[in-house]
Amino acid sequence: MKLLAKTSLYYLFFSIPILILSGFVCYYIITKEVQDGNNELLLNRSALVEQYLKENDAVALQLITKSGEAQIKTISKYTPTAVTKPVFADTLILDKKENELAPNRMIKSNVSFKNTNYQIKVWRSTIEFDELVEGIFYLLVFILFFLFLISMLINFWVSKTLWKPFYNTVTSLKEFRASDNALPNFEITSVKEFFDLNDSLNAMMEKMISDYNSQKRFSENASHEIQTPLAVIKSKVDLLIQSENLKDYEMKLIAGIDDACSKLIRLNQSLLLLTRIENRQFTTTEKVSVEKIIDNSLILFDEHIKAHKIVVLKNIEEDFLINMNPDLCLILINNLLQNAIRHNIADGSIVIFIKATSLTIHNTGIEESLNMALLFKRFQKNSTSHLSIGLGLAIANEIAEVSQLSLKYKFIANKHRFTLAIK
């Protein structure tokens, strides 16, 4: 998950309960204020009725009782403390117009005037109050949703703007190659953390370029220095082999030295090749025809194929065109074919399938699957052949990786299958 999305998700998780809690608090406060206002109105009306009773204003009392919002009756006795403590209550009163019970808010108080005790009840319909509360509720929901939406948009915009230098740095890092001998140009930013990050990355990449160049020089020099004495040894051994004064035992010893020397030369060349591949020194790319390389490679290995009496079959649906370095493509396919020939059996077979997006090579061999954990590791040999140095598949896999290809192995129907395809 991207950092911006994760940040927005955290804001979402924390803002929703906060907004909901804020909504409940606002709703409670507003409804409490409205209810207090309603109670205050009832209290004023009750005080007005008491005033009419004190003034013995029969006309006003009759009008207010006829309105259906007050009731005055005499009682025999009352609790004196009730005079200062009116009681509020919610009740249902018959609405004569609608002929149904309607919710009302009522205040009840007891008063005494001229030795007469009165019980005063004043009520007011709460239908308008309920409608007001409902309107407030929907308004709060709309406001909270609108605030949530606005806050998310602002957070997304602010986060995207603030993190822009970071994403630019990541893009520059993806494009960085030590072999280019050039540092990326990071965006100048006023954010101290991003400035420190870019500064640290610059220092690290300078060290990487320096280390890369040192390693490259060492590999090239070491390969050159090793190759020269090996060539001398090889030439001297060839001269000894041509000597006519050697006995059979001595010939066998010299032949063993010659084989070891040849193997050491191949090993040195393979390790140098792996180093160059890892360091991305093969930069030239072009459209390469796999079918054409296969045909040329089969001609190259024709003697080995005939010597092992191997039957080669080709099944071509469409040419597999790869955009990669042509030299690496040649090495890759040669290694795969050489592996299929070297680890085959007498009177075996090799079947080559070429499609628009893949190359598959089936070959007979030992009737058990190869160890997948060690298959593409360096110096892992799956046969006892003295010609193998255990680097062929490692080099093939390394070339596939740097060329954005996948190299996979499967053991199906007693045949070993290697598939090269575009990722």
Secondary structure, DSSP 8 states (H G I E B T S, - for coil): --HHHHHHHHHHHHHHHHHHHHHHHHHHHHHHHHHHHHHHHHHHHHHHHHHHHHHT-HHHHHHHHHTTSEEEEEES---GGGGT--EEEEEEEEETTTTEEEEEEEEEEEEEETTEEEEEEEEEE-HHHHHHHHHHHHHHHHHHHHHHHHHHHHHHHHHHHHTHHHHHHHHHHHH--GGGT--------S-HHHHHHHHHHHHHHHHHHHHHHHHHHHHHHHHHHHHHHHHHHHHHHHHHHT-SS--HHHHHHHHHHHHHHHHHHHHHHHHHHHHHHHTT-----EEEEHHHHHHHHHHHTHHHHHHTT-EEEEEESS--EEEE-HHHHHHHHHHHHHHHHHT--TT-EEEEEE-SSEEEEEE--SSS---TTTTTSTT--SS--TT--S-HHHHHHHHHHHTTEEEEEEEETTEEEEEEEE-
